[in-house]
């Protein structure tokens, strides 16, 4: 089991939900196993941003974008599947999510601006 931490943006997104919905949303990420991260399959994906490895986990109505360091999962972003950010990620360019994230730093700069 991993310890799970959340960025300010991720906490804001979670805090918009009632407690029961929060528990349902974070259950998939809190129950990830090292074997799953080593060999990700849907709904889990892995991609690189610069030299750092990131993961994407689809969990119900949300998409978790996170990194793993030692025994800690740090959730950088939580996007709702019907949000503008998710729409842009999935439909703006005719490429996969992983290619979009790897090739277009503007997306990450925009997401990072949400945490400020």
C-alpha positions in Angstrom: 0.0 0.0 0.0 1.1 3.5 -0.8 0.6 6.7 1.2 -1.4 9.1 -0.9 -0.8 12.9 -0.8 -2.6 15.6 -2.8 -1.7 18.9 -4.3 -3.7 22.0 -3.6 -5.6 21.7 -6.9 -6.4 18.1 -6.1 -7.6 18.9 -2.6 -9.8 21.7 -4.0 -11.4 19.3 -6.4 -12.0 16.7 -3.7 -13.4 19.2 -1.2 -16.1 20.0 -3.7 -17.6 16.6 -3.1 -19.4 15.3 -0.1 -17.6 12.8 2.2 -19.1 9.7 0.7 -18.3 10.8 -2.9 -14.7 11.7 -1.7 -14.2 8.2 -0.4 -15.6 6.6 -3.6 -13.3 8.9 -5.7 -10.1 8.2 -3.9 -10.6 4.4 -3.3 -9.1 3.4 -6.7 -5.9 5.4 -6.2 -5.5 4.4 -2.5 -5.7 0.7 -3.4 -3.1 0.7 -6.2 -0.4 -2.0 -5.9 3.2 -1.8 -7.0 2.5 -4.6 -9.5 -0.2 -2.4 -11.2 2.2 0.5 -11.5 5.0 -1.7 -12.9 2.7 -3.0 -15.7 -0.1 -0.4 -16.1 -3.3 -1.4 -18.0 -6.6 0.4 -18.4 -7.8 2.3 -16.5 -4.2 3.1 -15.5 -1.6 4.6 -17.8 2.0 5.7 -17.6 3.8 8.5 -19.5 6.9 10.7 -19.2 7.1 14.5 -18.7 10.6 15.4 -19.2 12.6 13.0 -17.0 9.7 12.4 -14.6 7.3 9.5 -14.9 3.6 10.3 -14.4 0.5 8.1 -14.2 -3.1 8.7 -15.2 -5.9 6.8 -13.4 -9.4 6.8 -14.6 -11.7 6.5 -11.6 -15.4 7.0 -12.2 -16.0 10.6 -13.2 -12.4 11.6 -12.4 -9.0 11.4 -13.9 -6.1 11.4 -11.4 -2.6 12.5 -12.7 0.1 11.5 -10.2 3.7 10.6 -9.6 5.2 7.9 -7.4 8.2 8.4 -5.2 9.3 5.5 -2.9 6.1 4.5 -1.1 4.2 7.8 -1.7 1.7 8.6 -4.5 1.4 12.3 -5.0 -1.7 13.3 -6.9 -0.9 16.5 -8.8 -4.2 17.0 -10.6 -7.7 15.6 -10.4 -9.8 16.5 -13.5 -13.5 15.7 -13.8 -14.3 13.8 -17.0 -16.8 16.5 -18.1 -14.5 19.5 -17.4 -13.0 21.8 -20.0 -9.6 20.6 -19.1 -10.6 17.0 -19.6 -12.3 17.9 -22.9 -9.2 19.7 -24.2 -7.0 16.8 -23.1 -9.2 14.2 -24.9 -10.4 16.1 -28.0 -8.3 19.1 -28.8 -5.7 17.2 -30.8 -6.0 13.9 -32.7 -3.4 12.1 -30.5 -3.6 9.9 -27.4 -3.5 11.3 -23.9 0.0 10.1 -23.4 1.2 11.7 -26.6 -0.6 14.9 -25.8 0.9 15.2 -22.4 4.4 14.3 -23.5 4.4 16.6 -26.5 2.5 19.7 -25.4 3.9 21.4 -22.4 1.2 24.2 -22.6 -1.3 21.7 -21.1 1.0 21.2 -18.1 1.7 24.9 -17.7 -2.1 25.5 -17.7 -2.6 22.8 -15.1 0.2 24.2 -12.9 -1.4 27.6 -13.1 -4.5 26.1 -11.4 -2.5 25.3 -8.3 -1.4 28.9 -7.8 
